[in-house]
Amino acid sequence: MTEPTWKRTLREASAADDRRERQPRRAYHAPSLLSLQPGDTVWYIPKHMDAAYAGQKATVRRGPRKDVLNASVRVEFNDGQQRTLRLNLVSRAAPRTDAAPLIDEARRLPSWKRLLALLDRPEEEARQQAEDRARQIAGMVTPKAERKFSSDLVPALLDAARADLAAAAARQAQRGGRGPVAPTHLPVPTDDLAQMELDQDRRAMMNSIAKCIHRRYFLSDAELRDLTEREREQERVQGLMSVFIRTAQGDAGLVPVRDSGKGRGSALHGQLHDSLAEAYPLALEACQMLVAGKGQHALTLALEVRERLLAHVAANTELDRARRKHHTGRYFHGDVLSVREIHEDGSMTQYYARLTIVYGEDGHSLIVANAAELESLTGTRAGVQAWTSLCRWIEDHSDRAGGRKQGRRQDDDDHLLYRDDRDTLVLRDSVDRYPSILRAFECLRRALLMPERDKDVLRSEIPENHPAPGHHDLPQTRAKEGGLDKSTQNSPNSF
């Protein structure tokens, strides 16, 4: 029985497909690579870029054959080394070395924000997802002819994303480069000072705060100047001129003028200073002309001196009219109050808090500028009357200490608020003249005891010669070696 024709045809077609599957497939190459000729320039691009000669330029010595399954090409590198490479390992395009344009293009993609959000999370799973996202972005921004280099772009994309996160954090609200301020829950404001039931420790610390304010224990923020020898000589010359000017002012019965070169003086301050500075040498020259017998010349110089003295009087009169406006500003030379508590064992604890006291609009009364901040920080309702009483207390004690106000200065600055009565601190009667002042001191005491991270005092504001905030043990002094101090009882081996 003969086989049907359609079955034979189907069997032969199936056998032909099997033979075709078993034959090796011809590799597909771009026409630009198959047309390479000797003398052309190519770049060696292996699968792993850590191989020898990876990414280097080479010259074609033998072109590829088109009738073979796996075409190859013979190349020569710059050092004379020749190699036969498969055609899929060479490229006519140079590998990209500058990743900046690709990173700029990646920042414009919507996936970039997702990459930043993944890097901002600390979980290990998020880190792996960020690497996958960066690998995806690298494939999106790399040109088609350079897709082999997309894996090399992933570390650069991750570094750029971390830099963007750091820059965004630095642009947030901060002070002194400390980074974003973490939100803190402030204590609930309280009125527990109404009964004034303060223990002995609180009273002792209030005495320390009062002493430090009265003695002006504030960290100075004045800038120190490093003068050269020429500048020091100029300072000495100006100092001598200032002495002459003050002497001339005293002889004329005028108010001493402030040197406008040491502050922000106005134009009137400059005219006030320059008029006498110019009058003094003219007066000396007039005296010389009189000694020489040139009376007419001396009279002309005397008139010029008189003209400058009148200009000085006119400028001084204008300044007297606005004298109150030129005395505004801070009362102390700094804003950071320094309080030190000495313990019985010789150790001490250092506290810092910001207390800003400035002149009011009238030019002479005092105002606590950061009173609201202190109350919010400590959760204490001190009130306007308490801060007003504190300013009056500061003014009165400063005036008595300087001799500008009647009254006896307190002999013991360690007990300005509470006096020592048989080893017990008792409130002084004079404090009753300042209503609610203890509320202000209690608010300052709480501000000093606040954690350092919650205060508005930077470490850079504390000079190197001042102790850091916190507890400090008694420094151990070493015994002198040699001489009379070197004895058996001082030796460490004598116990």
Disulfide bonds with the S-S distance in Angstrom:
none
